[in-house]
């Protein structure tokens, strides 16, 4: 039997806590230690200072992760606000109030969805051609040849998707570069490329909705896929309008008419795009033709 040191009540020898007041009974802990001396000796003694430092490091790491997650959530909300603002009033933009990387993010999103939309529409026709070819080879018992053709089509399709994405992304960066150079020259203002890209895409972010629609149309098949081409063409017109506004709207350059300024910028843009198409277009076209 044990006697509680707090209230004096008598408790069974095996009790860990007083049945009257709930006070821990030290006798039980002592008995357990004496009954298992080897187990007690085997437990390592942790330095309280070391344990405190370990706990502090864990708290610091947890706090860092929480701050990073909060920053990601805040950036996501800010980018969403940027998109909504650009959809409501595209031409009313103050790039300084937004993160300067938002323009490049919009460019990358447009290039990614655009490459998938165009690739899906193109691959639908390729798949029909490959299916017809496989059927023809199958009639002559050349099933292995048909499988080889289908495998080649799928492998080349992934390469085409990737190259087309790179072409669109490089084209968007060049698109922004031309506008940036003409903006600095025409407006005589101090602005960075990232700030200009955020301004430009604010005027053109409607294309993200259009290219998303084109992506959905490209997945439906049939006549609906033709709508994806129409939507992408409309998006190209919006890009040109936003490009022109980003150069001439803030303030006109004295002694140089805004019409001629826009024409000069468009000519420079077309030259850059022709260079890009001459550099990458031939490789992409040959890769695409290999699908057939």
Residue, then its C-alpha position, 0 to 999 in steps of 0.5 A: x500500500x502507498x500513502x499519498x503525500x498530498x492528502x494522506x489517503x491510502x492507495x494500492x501499491x500499483x497505483x500511479x495516481x492518488x485515487x482521492x486527489x489525483x496527485x502522482x505517487x512517487x513511490x510507483x515511479x521509484x518502484x518502476x525504476x528499481x524494477x527495471x534498472x537496465x532500462x533506466x540505464x539504457x535511456x540516454x540523458x539529453x542535455x537540456x540546453x541541446x534539447x532547447x536549441x533543437x526545439x528552437x531550430x524546429x520553431x524557426x523552420x516552422x515559422x519560415x515555412x509558414x511565412x513562405x506559404x503566406x507569401x505564396x498565398x499573398x502573391x497569388x491573390x495579388x496576381x489574381x487582382x492584377x488579372x481582374x483589374x486588367x479584364x475590367x479596365x485594360x488601358x487604365x494601368x499603373x504598373x508600379x502598383x503591381x509586382x513587376x514579374x506579373x507581366x512575364x507570368x502572363x506571357x508564360x501562361x499564354x505561351x503554355x496554353x497557346x501551344x497546347x491549344x494549337x498542338x491539340x488542334x493539329x494533333x487531332x488531324x495528325x491522329x486521324x492521319x495516323x489512324x488511317x495509315x495504321x488501318x491501311x498497314x493493318x490490312x496488309x498484315x503490317x501491324x508492327x509497322x503501324x505501331x512503329x508509326x504511331x510511336x513515332x507520331x507520339x514522340x514527335x508530337x511532344x517535341x513539336x509541343x515543346x518547340x512551339x512553346x519555346x517559339x511563342x515564349x521567345x516571340x512574346x519576349x521579343x514582342x515586349x522588347x520592341x515595345x519597351x525600346x520604343x516606349x523609352x524612346x518615345x516617352x523619355x521615361x525611366x522604366x524597366x523591361x519588367x515594368x513595361x511587360x507588366x504594363x503591356x500584358x495588363x492591356x493584353x490579359x484578355x488573351x488569357x481568357x481567349x486562349x483558355x477558350x481555344x484550349x477547350x475548343x481544341x479538346x472538343x474535336x470536330x468543327x468546334x476545333x475551327x473556333x480555336x483558330x478564330x479565337x487565337x486570331x482575335x487574340x493576335x489583334x488584341x495583342x497588337x492593340x495593346x502593343x500600340x497603346x502601351x507606346x503612344x497612350x501615356x504621352x505623345x512624343x513632341x515632333x513625332x506623330x503617334x501614327x508614324x511611331x506606331x508604324x515604325x514599332x510594328x515594322x520593327x516587330x515584324x522584322x523581329x518576328x520574321x527573324x524568329x520564324x526564319x530561325x525556329x520556324x523551319x525546324x518546327x515546320x520540318x518536325x511538324x511535317x514528320x508527323x505525317 
